Amino acid sequence: MHIVIFGAGALGSYFGTRWEKAGAKVTYLVREGRYQQLREHHMHIQSVKGNDTIQEPQITTDPQQISHADILVIALKGYHLEQSQVLNLV
């Protein structure tokens, strides 16, 4: 199963990491600044259910690089939706 998470903030990172650790293929579609952060510092989550890290998360800034998604999770704040390219993915 391929899950695409549009946005890798608190919620996108948390659920993506949990799904990836459970065996799903997860791709994060993020802005350039977040892309650089994840490349340098990796994906970390902290939770009462246990902390976790993805050393090399599958990330992209270009929706054209995503050929298929079984599930698309939109993890953006509402005011970012209009300027996003989310409609090009569905």
Residue, then its C-alpha position, 0 to 999 in steps of 0.5 A: m500500500h502506498i500512502v502519500i501524505f501532503g504535509a509533514g508537520a505534527l500530524g502528517s509526520y506522526f501518522g506517516t511514521r506509524w504507517e511506515k513502521a507498520g509496513a506501508k510505503v509512505t511518501y511525504l509531499v512537502r514544501e522546500g523548507r521542510y524538505q531540507q529539514l527532513r534531509e538534515h534532521h530526519m523524521h522524529i516523533q515523540s509520543v506517549k505511545g513511544n518515540d520513533t525515527i525514520q532516518e531517510p523518509q521518502i520526501t518530495t517537493d514535486p507532485q509529478q514525482i508521485s505516480h500512484a497513491d492508494i491513500l492521500v492524506i491531506a495534513l495541511k492547515g486550512y489556509h494553505l489549501e488554496q495555494s497548494q497543488v492538492l487538486n492536481l493529485v486527485 
